[in-house]
Amino acid sequence: MKIIRWLQIFSLLSVSLAQQAPWGRPDIPVSSHDRVYAANQTSNTVSVIDPSSNKLLGVIRLGDPVPGALSPLYRGQLLVHGLGYSPDGKTLAVVSIASNSVALIETATNKVRKIIYVGRSPHEAFYTPDGRELWVSVRGEDYISVIDPVRMMEIRQIQVANGPGMTIFGTDGRYAFVCSSFTAELAVIDAASHEIVQRLPQASPFCPNIAVTPENDEVWITLKDAGKVQVYSAKPPFDQKALLETGPITNHVNFVNNRNGRFAYVTVGGLGAVKVFRRGPTPELIATIPVGDLPHGIWPSGDGSRVYVALENGVEAAVIDTLTNRVIAKVPIGQTSQALVYVPKAVPTGDGTDNLVPLGEAGNTARLRLEAGAANTPGAQGWVAVNSLGLLDLVQIAAEGLRPKAQYSVYLAESDQPPFGKLEPLAVLKTNPDGAGIIQTVGPLKTLAPTGAAAPGAASRRFLIVTELKDPSQVVLRQAGASSGP
């Protein structure tokens, strides 16, 4: 009996000592020295949150919103999207897709130390566990850009399959894992030699996110186009361990260990939820947590007690208590948030508010719902964010429950009821193999705002509808009204 008891104690200790992703560090309790960062693609900012109070401290402004960002003389960053951080927590790496850049920011002061330019459309960046290299996935091309963080310059390129989505390292630093967003291939790279040691098949081509468990035994990748998560062994021969059905617009994945066990948390944008799987030989779904509109980036606190989730169309970060799997707080952040990271001890001293600016106009967003508009799409639904850009607005529509690999027309209509009146075309929505899709459009669209918001008047209001591509009379989604607004 004593042997069994000691084994139980050892098991609990091993859980508590393998907490902080992605380096498998001991627990680091939540404190005012920690920071949560969210990359805001529309407003070109990084939101900075104090997790001890769940308060937005301000934003780091890396550029201007559209249309100012489209000027030929524009020098700021555009489409702020990806985040990574150094093992010592002193440096945040921020990837901007459209300006082909990586900004290195000092976490203690929120000061930009250097802007490093790489190849076309980089997506995500992460440091090696020893902190000596920063690997950037150049998704618009076919290589990893390896940056020396001290000299702050690219020192080599590693050729991989077309469209590398993200790179992450095992906790021992021996292997790097690179999934692809354009090619159905996961590359395993020897981190020391920078050579590919194995190429593994992905179940579908579009992988935006990848994570390695703190115990360094599993690699989890998300497949956004197929609504799945694929699980591999993190050790040779890197065999597939599971293929999980997660749901439309599966975005990011991360891990938590606590006294209840070992878990994976997956954001599923099309369901507005985070799915929780108990890790083991056969991963088991144990919870589906409603969090809000289009959850995207996700990261655990340093002790695994919380998980923070960026809501891409919700202009908020949701905070989940991992023992109860319930949302305990929501924190305002910027527009169209993408990646999110939690950095323990990012600010050793002081309040860490230097060089931050208020959220400002980036907090001006209305949220709308789309409901099924035809009998042949009874399960279709959609979520809309109308993001103010000053004189213009950016509308992002996420939809699910439509036909796979299909195209639909998005219109402004005079009415939200048949026959909908005069139609003004906005965009074409294309769906993934799982029947979900996301589309953006820019224009003077404030008349979409919910009743009571700053619309010119009820007579000038217009409504969103989504129709069959070649037959506008066949409405598959129509505006149902707003869930909330600024």
C-alpha positions as CSV (number, residue, x, y, z in Angstrom):
1,M,0.0,0.0,0.0
2,K,2.8,2.4,0.8
3,I,4.4,1.8,-2.6
4,I,1.1,2.6,-4.3
5,R,0.7,5.7,-2.2
6,W,4.2,7.0,-3.1
7,L,3.4,6.3,-6.8
8,Q,0.3,8.4,-6.5
9,I,2.2,11.2,-4.8
10,F,5.0,11.0,-7.5
11,S,2.3,11.2,-10.2
12,L,0.8,14.4,-8.8
13,L,4.2,15.9,-8.4
14,S,5.1,15.2,-12.0
15,V,2.0,16.9,-13.1
16,S,2.7,20.1,-11.1
17,L,6.3,20.2,-12.3
18,A,5.5,20.1,-16.0
19,Q,3.3,23.2,-16.3
20,Q,4.5,26.2,-18.2
21,A,4.1,25.7,-22.0
22,P,6.2,25.5,-24.0
23,W,9.2,24.8,-21.8
24,G,7.8,22.4,-19.1
25,R,8.8,24.6,-16.2
26,P,7.6,24.3,-12.6
27,D,4.4,26.2,-11.6
28,I,4.7,30.0,-11.6
29,P,1.8,31.5,-9.7
30,V,-0.2,34.3,-11.3
31,S,1.1,37.8,-10.3
32,S,1.1,41.4,-11.3
33,H,4.5,40.8,-12.8
34,D,2.9,38.6,-15.5
35,R,1.5,39.8,-18.8
36,V,-0.9,38.5,-21.4
37,Y,-0.4,39.8,-24.9
38,A,-2.9,39.7,-27.8
39,A,-2.0,40.5,-31.5
40,N,-4.7,42.7,-33.1
41,Q,-4.7,42.4,-36.8
42,T,-7.2,45.1,-37.8
43,S,-5.9,47.8,-35.4
44,N,-2.2,46.9,-35.8
45,T,-1.7,46.9,-32.1
46,V,-0.7,44.5,-29.3
47,S,-3.0,44.5,-26.2
48,V,-1.3,44.2,-22.8
49,I,-3.2,42.6,-19.9
50,D,-2.3,42.4,-16.2
51,P,-3.6,38.9,-15.3
52,S,-3.6,39.5,-11.6
53,S,-6.5,42.0,-12.1
54,N,-7.6,40.9,-15.5
55,K,-7.3,44.5,-16.6
56,L,-6.3,45.9,-20.0
57,L,-3.3,48.2,-19.3
58,G,-3.2,49.6,-22.8
59,V,-1.9,48.7,-26.2
60,I,1.5,48.8,-28.0
61,R,0.8,50.6,-31.3
62,L,2.9,49.2,-34.1
63,G,1.0,50.8,-37.0
64,D,-2.2,52.6,-38.1
65,P,-5.5,51.0,-39.2
66,V,-6.7,51.0,-42.7
67,P,-7.0,53.2,-44.8
68,G,-4.0,55.1,-43.5
69,A,-1.9,51.9,-43.5
70,L,-2.4,51.6,-47.3
71,S,-0.5,54.8,-48.1
72,P,2.6,54.3,-50.3
73,L,4.5,56.3,-47.7
74,Y,3.3,54.1,-44.8
75,R,6.2,52.9,-42.5
76,G,4.3,51.1,-39.8
77,Q,3.4,47.5,-39.4
78,L,0.4,45.9,-41.2
79,L,-1.7,42.9,-40.1
80,V,-0.2,42.4,-36.7
81,H,-0.8,38.7,-36.2
82,G,1.7,36.3,-34.6
83,L,3.4,36.2,-31.1
84,G,6.3,34.4,-29.5
85,Y,8.5,35.2,-26.5
86,S,12.0,34.5,-25.2
87,P,12.6,31.8,-22.5
88,D,13.6,34.6,-20.0
89,G,10.4,36.5,-20.7
90,K,12.2,39.7,-21.5
91,T,11.4,39.9,-25.2
92,L,8.2,39.6,-27.2
93,A,8.4,38.7,-30.9
94,V,5.5,40.1,-32.9
95,V,4.9,39.0,-36.5
96,S,3.1,41.3,-39.0
97,I,2.0,39.5,-42.1
98,A,1.5,42.2,-44.6
99,S,4.7,44.2,-43.7
100,N,6.8,41.0,-43.7
101,S,8.3,41.9,-40.3
102,V,9.1,40.7,-36.8
103,A,9.1,43.3,-34.1
104,L,11.3,42.6,-31.0
105,I,9.7,44.3,-28.0
106,E,11.1,44.7,-24.5
107,T,8.4,43.4,-22.2
108,A,9.5,45.5,-19.1
109,T,9.1,48.8,-21.0
110,N,6.9,47.8,-24.0
111,K,9.6,49.5,-26.2
112,V,10.3,48.2,-29.7
113,R,13.9,47.3,-29.9
114,K,14.1,46.3,-33.5
115,I,12.0,45.7,-36.6
116,I,13.5,42.8,-38.6
117,Y,12.2,42.2,-42.1
118,V,11.9,38.7,-43.5
119,G,10.3,37.0,-46.6
120,R,6.7,37.2,-47.8
121,S,3.8,36.9,-45.4
122,P,5.4,35.5,-42.2
123,H,2.9,33.9,-39.8
124,E,4.3,32.9,-36.4
125,A,7.7,33.0,-34.6
126,F,9.2,31.2,-31.6
127,Y,12.4,31.0,-29.7
128,T,14.5,27.9,-29.2
129,P,14.4,26.7,-25.6
130,D,18.0,28.0,-25.0
131,G,17.0,31.4,-26.4
132,R,19.8,31.5,-28.9
133,E,17.6,31.5,-32.0
134,L,14.3,32.8,-33.1
135,W,12.6,30.8,-35.9
136,V,10.0,32.6,-38.1
137,S,7.7,30.6,-40.3
138,V,7.6,32.5,-43.7
139,R,4.3,31.2,-44.8
140,G,4.2,33.1,-48.1
141,E,7.3,31.2,-49.2
142,D,8.9,27.8,-48.3
143,Y,11.4,28.4,-45.5
144,I,12.0,29.1,-41.9
145,S,13.9,32.4,-41.2
146,V,16.4,31.8,-38.3
147,I,17.1,35.1,-36.5
148,D,20.0,35.8,-34.0
149,P,18.2,37.6,-31.2
150,V,21.4,39.3,-30.0
151,R,22.5,40.6,-33.4
152,M,18.8,41.0,-34.3
153,M,19.3,39.8,-37.9
154,E,18.5,36.7,-40.1
155,I,21.4,34.3,-40.1
156,R,20.1,31.4,-42.1
157,Q,17.1,29.9,-43.9
158,I,15.8,26.4,-43.6
159,Q,13.9,25.1,-46.6
160,V,10.6,23.3,-45.9
161,A,7.4,22.5,-47.8
162,N,5.5,25.4,-49.3
163,G,3.6,27.5,-46.7
164,P,5.1,26.8,-43.3
165,G,2.4,27.7,-40.7
166,M,4.2,27.6,-37.4
167,T,7.3,26.3,-35.6
168,I,7.5,25.0,-32.1
169,F,10.2,23.1,-30.2
170,G,10.2,20.1,-27.9
171,T,11.0,21.1,-24.3
172,D,14.5,19.5,-24.5
173,G,15.3,21.6,-27.6
174,R,16.3,18.7,-29.7
175,Y,13.6,18.8,-32.4
176,A,11.6,21.6,-34.0
177,F,8.2,20.8,-35.5
178,V,7.0,22.8,-38.5
179,C,3.4,22.4,-39.8
180,S,2.3,23.7,-43.1
181,S,-0.7,25.9,-44.2
182,F,-0.4,25.0,-47.9
183,T,1.0,21.5,-48.0
184,A,-0.2,18.4,-46.1
185,E,3.2,17.9,-44.5
186,L,4.7,18.2,-41.0
187,A,8.4,18.6,-40.9
188,V,10.6,17.4,-38.0
189,I,13.9,19.3,-37.9
190,D,17.0,18.6,-35.9
191,A,17.3,22.0,-34.1
192,A,21.1,21.9,-33.8
193,S,21.9,20.9,-37.4
194,H,18.9,22.7,-39.0
195,E,18.3,19.5,-41.1
196,I,14.9,17.9,-41.7
197,V,15.0,14.4,-40.2
198,Q,11.5,13.3,-41.1
199,R,8.4,14.5,-43.1
200,L,5.0,13.4,-41.7
201,P,1.6,13.5,-43.5
202,Q,-0.9,16.0,-42.3
203,A,-4.6,15.0,-42.6
204,S,-5.3,18.2,-44.5
205,P,-3.2,21.0,-45.9
206,F,-4.2,24.0,-43.6
207,C,-2.4,23.9,-40.3
208,P,-2.2,27.3,-38.5
209,N,-1.0,26.2,-35.1
210,I,1.1,23.6,-33.3
211,A,2.1,22.8,-29.8
212,V,4.3,20.3,-27.9
213,T,3.1,19.0,-24.5
214,P,5.1,20.1,-21.4
215,E,6.2,16.4,-20.9
216,N,7.7,16.5,-24.4
217,D,5.8,13.4,-25.4
218,E,3.2,14.7,-27.9
219,V,2.8,17.1,-30.8
220,W,-0.7,18.5,-31.4
221,I,-1.5,20.4,-34.7
222,T,-4.8,22.1,-35.6
223,L,-6.3,21.7,-39.1
224,K,-8.4,24.7,-39.7
225,D,-9.8,23.7,-43.1
226,A,-11.0,20.3,-41.9
227,G,-12.1,21.0,-38.3
228,K,-9.7,18.5,-36.8
229,V,-6.7,18.1,-34.5
230,Q,-3.9,15.7,-35.3
231,V,-1.7,14.2,-32.5
232,Y,1.8,12.8,-33.1
233,S,4.4,11.3,-30.8
234,A,7.1,13.9,-30.1
235,K,9.8,11.1,-30.2
236,P,11.0,9.0,-33.1
237,P,9.4,7.6,-35.2
238,F,6.9,10.4,-34.6
239,D,3.9,8.2,-35.3
240,Q,0.3,9.5,-35.4
241,K,-1.5,8.9,-32.1
242,A,-4.9,10.4,-32.8
243,L,-7.0,12.3,-35.2
244,L,-9.8,14.2,-33.4
245,E,-12.9,15.8,-34.8
246,T,-13.1,19.2,-33.2
247,G,-15.3,21.4,-35.4
248,P,-15.5,24.2,-37.9
249,I,-12.7,26.8,-37.9
250,T,-10.4,25.0,-35.4
251,N,-7.8,27.6,-34.6
252,H,-5.2,27.1,-31.8
253,V,-4.3,24.5,-29.1
254,N,-2.4,24.6,-25.8
255,F,-2.0,22.5,-22.7
256,V,-2.8,22.6,-19.0
257,N,-1.7,20.3,-16.1
258,N,-3.5,20.5,-12.8
259,R,-4.7,18.3,-10.0
260,N,-7.5,17.0,-12.2
261,G,-5.0,15.6,-14.8
262,R,-3.4,16.6,-18.1
263,F,-5.5,18.4,-20.7
264,A,-5.4,20.0,-24.1
265,Y,-7.5,23.1,-24.8
266,V,-8.6,23.8,-28.4
267,T,-10.3,26.9,-29.8
268,V,-13.1,26.1,-32.3
269,G,-14.1,29.4,-33.9
270,G,-17.2,28.1,-35.7
271,L,-18.7,26.9,-32.4
272,G,-17.7,29.9,-30.3
273,A,-16.2,27.5,-27.9
274,V,-13.1,25.9,-26.4
275,K,-13.0,22.1,-26.4
276,V,-11.1,20.4,-23.6
277,F,-9.6,16.9,-24.1
278,R,-8.1,14.8,-21.4
279,R,-4.7,13.7,-22.7
280,G,-3.8,10.0,-22.8
281,P,-3.4,7.1,-25.2
282,T,-6.9,7.9,-26.5
283,P,-7.7,11.6,-25.9
284,E,-11.2,12.1,-24.4
285,L,-13.4,15.1,-24.8
286,I,-14.5,16.2,-21.3
287,A,-15.8,19.7,-21.8
288,T,-17.0,22.2,-24.4
289,I,-16.8,25.8,-23.0
290,P,-18.8,28.6,-24.7
291,V,-16.5,31.6,-24.7
292,G,-17.8,34.1,-27.4
293,D,-17.4,35.1,-31.0
294,L,-14.7,33.3,-33.0
295,P,-12.1,32.2,-30.4
296,H,-8.6,32.2,-31.8
297,G,-5.3,32.4,-29.8
298,I,-5.0,30.5,-26.5
299,W,-2.4,30.2,-23.7
300,P,-2.2,29.0,-20.1
301,S,-1.0,30.9,-17.1
302,G,2.3,29.9,-15.6
303,D,0.6,27.7,-13.0
304,G,-2.0,26.2,-15.3
305,S,-4.8,27.7,-13.2
306,R,-6.2,29.7,-16.0
307,V,-6.4,29.7,-19.8
308,Y,-6.7,33.0,-21.8
309,V,-8.5,33.0,-25.1
310,A,-8.5,35.8,-27.7
311,L,-12.0,36.3,-29.3
312,E,-11.3,37.4,-32.8
313,N,-14.8,38.8,-33.4
314,G,-15.5,39.5,-29.8
315,V,-13.0,42.3,-29.1
316,E,-12.3,40.5,-25.8
317,A,-10.1,37.9,-24.1
318,A,-12.0,35.2,-22.2
319,V,-10.5,33.9,-19.0
320,I,-11.2,30.3,-18.1
321,D,-10.7,28.7,-14.7
322,T,-9.2,25.3,-15.5
323,L,-10.4,23.5,-12.5
324,T,-14.1,24.3,-13.2
325,N,-13.7,24.9,-17.0
326,R,-15.9,28.0,-16.7
327,V,-15.3,31.6,-18.0
328,I,-14.6,33.8,-15.0
329,A,-13.8,37.1,-16.7
330,K,-13.6,38.9,-20.0
331,V,-11.1,41.6,-20.8
332,P,-11.4,44.2,-23.6
333,I,-8.7,43.9,-26.3
334,G,-8.2,45.2,-29.9
335,Q,-9.9,44.3,-33.1
336,T,-9.6,41.0,-35.0
337,S,-7.2,39.5,-32.4
338,Q,-5.2,36.5,-33.6
339,A,-2.4,35.0,-31.5
340,L,-2.3,35.3,-27.7
341,V,0.5,34.4,-25.2
342,Y,0.9,34.5,-21.5
343,V,4.4,35.6,-20.3
344,P,5.2,34.9,-16.6
345,K,7.4,37.5,-14.9
346,A,7.5,39.7,-18.0
347,V,7.7,42.9,-15.8
348,P,10.1,42.2,-12.9
349,T,9.6,45.7,-11.3
350,G,7.3,48.7,-11.7
351,D,3.9,48.8,-13.2
352,G,5.0,48.0,-16.8
353,T,2.8,50.6,-18.4
354,D,5.6,52.6,-20.2
355,N,4.9,53.2,-23.9
356,L,1.4,52.0,-23.8
357,V,-1.5,54.0,-25.3
358,P,-5.3,53.6,-24.7
359,L,-7.4,51.2,-26.7
360,G,-9.2,54.2,-28.3
361,E,-11.1,53.7,-31.5
362,A,-10.0,50.0,-31.6
363,G,-12.6,49.4,-28.9
364,N,-15.4,50.6,-31.2
365,T,-16.9,47.3,-32.6
366,A,-20.4,46.1,-33.1
367,R,-21.2,42.4,-33.2
368,L,-24.0,40.9,-35.2
369,R,-25.4,37.4,-35.8
370,L,-26.4,35.6,-39.0
371,E,-29.1,33.0,-39.0
372,A,-30.1,30.4,-41.5
373,G,-32.1,31.9,-44.3
374,A,-33.3,28.9,-46.3
375,A,-34.7,25.5,-45.6
376,N,-31.8,23.8,-47.3
377,T,-29.3,25.2,-44.8
378,P,-31.1,24.7,-41.5
379,G,-27.9,24.5,-39.4
380,A,-26.1,27.4,-41.0
381,Q,-25.1,30.3,-38.8
382,G,-22.6,33.2,-38.7
383,W,-20.9,35.8,-36.6
384,V,-20.1,39.3,-37.7
385,A,-17.7,42.0,-36.3
386,V,-18.1,45.6,-37.6
387,N,-14.8,47.2,-36.6
388,S,-14.6,51.0,-36.8
389,L,-11.5,52.3,-38.6
390,G,-12.4,55.9,-38.3
391,L,-14.1,57.0,-41.6
392,L,-14.3,53.4,-42.7
393,D,-15.3,50.1,-41.1
394,L,-13.9,46.6,-41.5
395,V,-16.6,43.8,-41.5
396,Q,-15.4,40.3,-40.8
397,I,-17.9,37.5,-41.3
398,A,-17.4,33.9,-40.0
399,A,-19.9,31.3,-41.0
400,E,-20.4,27.6,-40.6
401,G,-22.9,24.9,-41.6
402,L,-22.7,25.7,-45.3
403,R,-21.8,23.4,-48.2
404,P,-18.1,22.3,-48.2
405,K,-15.8,24.0,-50.8
406,A,-18.6,26.3,-52.0
407,Q,-18.8,30.0,-52.9
408,Y,-21.5,32.4,-51.7
409,S,-22.2,36.1,-52.4
410,V,-22.3,38.6,-49.5
411,Y,-24.7,41.6,-50.0
412,L,-26.0,44.6,-48.2
413,A,-29.8,44.5,-48.4
414,E,-32.5,47.1,-47.8
415,S,-34.4,44.8,-45.6
416,D,-33.8,41.8,-43.3
417,Q,-36.9,40.1,-44.6
418,P,-37.8,38.7,-48.0
419,P,-37.7,39.9,-50.7
420,F,-34.8,42.0,-49.1
421,G,-35.0,44.9,-51.6
422,K,-32.0,46.3,-53.5
423,L,-28.8,44.4,-53.1
424,E,-25.3,45.8,-53.0
425,P,-22.5,43.2,-53.5
426,L,-19.7,43.2,-50.8
427,A,-17.6,40.1,-51.1
428,V,-17.5,36.4,-52.0
429,L,-17.4,33.9,-49.1
430,K,-15.5,30.6,-49.8
431,T,-15.9,27.7,-47.5
432,N,-13.4,25.1,-46.3
433,P,-13.9,21.3,-46.6
434,D,-15.9,21.5,-43.3
435,G,-18.4,24.0,-44.7
436,A,-17.0,27.0,-42.7
437,G,-15.4,30.2,-44.0
438,I,-14.2,33.7,-43.0
439,I,-14.3,36.8,-45.2
440,Q,-13.5,40.5,-44.7
441,T,-14.5,43.6,-46.5
442,V,-13.9,47.4,-45.9
443,G,-16.2,50.3,-46.5
444,P,-18.5,52.9,-45.0
445,L,-20.6,50.3,-43.3
446,K,-21.8,51.8,-40.0
447,T,-25.4,51.4,-41.1
448,L,-24.9,47.7,-40.1
449,A,-24.6,48.7,-36.5
450,P,-27.3,47.4,-34.1
451,T,-30.3,49.6,-33.3
452,G,-29.3,52.2,-30.7
453,A,-25.7,52.4,-32.0
454,A,-24.3,55.3,-34.0
455,A,-26.2,54.7,-37.2
456,P,-27.5,57.6,-39.3
457,G,-31.1,56.5,-38.8
458,A,-33.5,53.6,-39.1
459,A,-34.4,54.6,-42.6
460,S,-30.8,54.3,-43.8
461,R,-30.1,51.0,-42.1
462,R,-29.0,48.1,-44.3
463,F,-28.6,44.4,-43.5
464,L,-26.2,41.6,-44.3
465,I,-27.4,38.6,-46.3
466,V,-25.4,35.7,-47.8
467,T,-26.8,34.0,-50.9
468,E,-26.0,31.4,-53.5
469,L,-23.2,32.7,-55.7
470,K,-25.3,32.7,-59.0
471,D,-28.8,33.1,-57.5
472,P,-29.2,36.1,-55.1
473,S,-32.8,35.0,-54.5
474,Q,-31.5,32.0,-52.6
475,V,-30.6,33.4,-49.2
476,V,-28.6,31.0,-47.0
477,L,-27.8,33.4,-44.2
478,R,-29.5,36.7,-43.0
479,Q,-28.8,39.2,-40.3
480,A,-30.6,38.3,-37.1
481,G,-29.6,41.3,-35.0
482,A,-26.8,42.2,-32.6
483,S,-25.5,40.3,-29.6
484,S,-23.8,43.3,-28.2
485,G,-22.1,46.5,-29.1
486,P,-19.8,49.2,-27.9
